[in-house]
């Protein structure tokens, strides 16, 4: 029997805080592993013997493989979680998996390309799957009037979590450099710092966030899997009833391709084009996290006033301006301007996008629909970085030319938003069928 909802049970402030804390917990992985330190370490140390162009392509291929796994599994896993009332159980498994595989990255040193690729694929798969599952709780613990605000609080707290991870790593890096330790020895330790912070900060979520769906009678695993695929097929057949959701997911896939380029390649660009060192990059990403937290907080409140769709459009205009500044930056000043614009837009775009999907989601099908959201974001995580990596490879390591692909994704995504009607999408979420 399918899961039934216990959504009538009151949601406490502690539970909402626990939900937000997961954003705080997992942001260290995005910030340190994918954005600031390990990605640049992979290109500049682990795969340095392959040359900058080939090493960058290898990194983007690893990201593409991880996100392809999520793309294939996310909607079905979400539907299974809804049917079995096991969103929290799945969230626990993915959290433990990400923590373990991140810690194991400690053992990837110069030349250990295969080991690093396998581990980062597994860790990223677990991270991204958990990201989809925690998002599926959002409609259950908020209202249509507060969903944007709560999503914004989560993203804002998440950027503070990423900032804390970077501060801890920076303290250790400075200490290690004073001791004369080389990057090949001290960078792996930052993976252990991220894993430990993730494990500790996720405890409030795993202890206090409640599963609001229960299973009325026993079931077998094979039946749940079949039901998961069946519900996914039904959702795709019903696409005409959720026109605005699917139009938005197409637009999101497009502009998120640009966002994912920035997330996984910002440190590489700073290192290869602007000549940033490890400490410079950490400080850069720390500042970006602060502006991103501010952006998520402000846009979280703004979207409850003017609508999520308009907020996303505003952030995309900021993204376009930021990429233009980065492209023309010949000195660090203009690059820092671009970085802070990126931070503001990053927080706002991610917060508003998650909230809008929540508004377009029918009750009781959160895991399934946020699985579709995960499918869209992970498809973009394949398209974006691979496009950038392919251009770097084709243009003999020229990162500046490759950056133009990012601009194209944002312009096209902005144009596609015009086909989405926010009010109609909300009404479709309440259709009984």
Phi, psi and omega in degrees: 000144182292161179292144175251155187268140171249033187295346179288341178294136184296145177263127182268161176298323179299323180291319177295320177298318179298321178296314179297328182295338179291324174299320177298317185292313189274350183292335177299326179294311179300314188290313186272314185281312187268336189247314194253318192239300189293324180297315178293325177295320178298312182291318187271343183232299185300312183251023184301327181295345181273349185091155186299316181296312180292320180295319177297318178297320178299318180296316180292328176293321177297316178297320180296318180296316180299314182287335174294321177298318179292318180304317182289320190266334192302309183297321181290316178300318179297317179295320177296317180298320177297313186292322185266354183065040188236027181302317183290324178297315178297321179298320178297316181297314182292327178295311179299318180299315180296318179299314183294311183291328176295317179298323181291341175299343176306328186274359180270112181243190180308127179088348181276058186295311183298314179299314181297318182296313181298313183293319182289330175295313181294316180296318181292323176300313180295318179300309185293324177295318177295325178298319178294318184292318180293326178296329182292343177280342188303310181296336182284332187249011179222178176240166177303334181278340185242358187296321179294318181296314182294320177299319178296319178300318180298312180297319180298314178295327178297317179294328175292324175296318176297322178296317178299317179300318179293320178298314179299318179293319181296318177302315180292318181299315179298318178298315182296319181293324176295332178276000180080018180279137181280160181302324181297339179262324185269332180297319178304330180294331179297333176294321178293322178298315180297315181299316181294317180295318178301311182299316183288314185288338180279349183301316178303321179296311184290336181269322191252333181289130186259144172278117185264010175241137179236158179258125187289331180211170185294160182210165175248155187300318182298321179294320179297316180299314178299319181294323178300313178294323181296317180292325177296316178299320180296319179299316180294325177293329182271014185304326181295337178279346181233049184305315185289327175299311183289327175295319179294320179298325176293316178295318180298318178302322182290304184285334176291336175301319176292320179298317181293329174300314181294317183298312188266352184231003180300314181292324178296316179298314180299323181286312187279328184259314185266353177074025179290144172266176183304312181296320178300316182294318179299315179297319178302310182291329175299313180296319178299321179297323178295311180294328178292320177298317178297316179298317179296318180296311183293314180290332176300318176286320183296322185290335174287346180262315186249356180102147182293323184296316179294323178297319179297318179299318179297317181295326180292325175296321177294319177303315182299317178295320182295316180294324176299317178296317181296321181296318183271359183290115173256347176231170186289335182300307181294328178293322177293324175299314178301317182298319181286326172296319178299316179301313180300314182289324182299310180298316182292316182295316182291318180296311183292323180296316179295319180295321182295319176298321177300322179290332181270005187262126177293149178301139178084359182233031184296314181299319181295311183287326175286341170293322175294321174301316178297321178301315182295314182293325181282329173297320178293328179289343174274310185297311186298295181301324179295321177299313179297311181299320178295323179290321176299318180295314183291326182261030171054046175085012181276098182288331183294318177294320180298332181297336180297332178298325179297316179301318180299319180296320181290320179296315180293319179298320178298318179296322183289336180297336183296342181271358184261133177248110186296315182295317180296323178295321177296318180295323181295330181294341182259006178290135177265126179206000000 
